[in-house]
C-alpha cells in the first residue's frame, strides 16, 4: 500500500477513514514511530470514533513488530495520553483522534519522550518517510507486551492537586461534552464539588449525533449559549472531541475569545506564582501582555503551534502558555496542554474574586476590540505578504510568524495556513470603530492581487 502524503500535517496525522488512513497505514506508522524513537514502550489512547479502536490495535501491532511494548490507556482525552507518557517515563505515544473534525475523519497526535510532540518541523517528515518506505513489517519480537492501564484515578488526583476544588462556590455550570470523551472525565473531576452541573451530550458517541465537536464554530456553540441563558447558569464550558481544548460562555450567553481566556488564566496563575514568565501567541490582542504585566508577570511572545510552545517551555522557565485557538499549556502538567485545567482555574478564579465571568471580562471587553481570525483565500501567499509589508512599512514590522505590524492604537498579524491556500488575519484596536476600519483596510490589501 501507499500511505498518502496528505495525511501528514503540521501538527498531527489526519485523514478520511478508510480512504486515506486505515488499519494498514496505522500499523506501518506504529512500526515507524517505534523505530524512529528507538522505543521500548509507547503509550496509546483513543477518542470514541467508530474507527478508533481498530486503528489503535493496528498501531500497537506495528509498534510490536518494531520491538516496542504498548501501554493502552483506552478511551481517554488527549491530555491523558500526554500525562501517561510523561509521568510514567515512556518513550513516546500516540492518541488516536481527529480532534474536532467530523466522525468520518481519524488521525493521530504523536509524542516522544516527555510527551514532546512530533510536528512538521521536527519528527513528522521523518515519520512520513519511514512509514511510506516500509515494504513489509518485521517479524514480531518475542516478549513484547500490550497492557491496559486505567489512568483516570491518578489523573484526577493530578488535576485536584493543581486547583483547590473545595473552594469552588456553588455555581451552576452548563457543560457540553459534544458526545466526546470529555463526558467520561468531567464527572470524575467535578463530582464532590459544590458545582451544580447541567450536562449536555455526556453520552459518548463518536458519530457526534448532536453537533460537530468544534465549539469554535458558531453553529456548534449556539445550543450551549442558549442553554446557559435558559438555565440562568453562571457559566458554560464546552469541549472539543478529544477534550484537549475547552471554551467558555459567560452568564449572558456570550462566547469568550481565547485571548481573553489566556489573560484570565494568566491572572489566576500569577496569584499562585508571582513574577512568573508566561508565553502568548502573536495572534493575541494586547489584553494578554497587559494583564500579565499588571499582575506582575513577564509576557513572552511566541510563534503559533503547540510544538513551539512546548519546546520553549522545556528550554526556559515558563509557567504557562496560551494560544487564541484554545490550547493552554502548563509547566505543572509536563508542559502539556489541557482542556480541564483551564476549566478548573477559571472556576477557582471566579470563586476567589466572588465575581461573574462577565464582570471579570468587563475591563477587557471595554478596552480591547478584536477581529477574531479571518481567513482569505489567496493564489500567492508570498506575494500577498509582500504587499502587506510594503503597505504598512511605517508600522513596527516583525516576522516571527508571518508578518506582524504594530501601531500605537492598533496591531495585526497575517500568517499563511500550514495546510490550505489561506492567509489568516488577526487584528486588534483600542476602539470598535478603529478595529473595523483597519480590519477592512488590511483585508483589502490581502485580496487586491
Buried (B, 14 or more C-beta within 10 A) or exposed (E): EEBBEEBBBBBBBBBBBBEBBBBBBBBBBBBBBBBBBEBEBBBBBBBBBEBBBBBBBBBBBBBBBBBBBBBBBBBBBBBBBBBBBBBBEBBBBBBBBBBBBBBBBBBBBBBBBBBBBBBBEEBBEEBBEBBBEBEEBEEEEEEBEBEEBEBBEBBBEBBBEBBEBEEBBEBBBBBBBBBBBBBBBBBBBBEEBBBEBBBBBBEBBBEBEBBBBBBBEEEBBEBBBBBBBEBEBBBBBBBBBBBBBBBBBBBEBBBBBBBBBBBBBBBBBBBBBEEBBBBBBBBBBBBBBBBBEEBEBBBBBBBBBBBBBBBBBEEEEBBBBBBBBBBBBBBBBBBBBBBBBBBBBBBBBBBEEEEBBBEBBEBBBEEBBBBBBBEBEBEEBEEBBEBBBEBBEEBEEBEBBBBBBBBEEBBBBBBBBEEEEBBBBBBBBBEEEBBBEBBEBBBEBBEEE
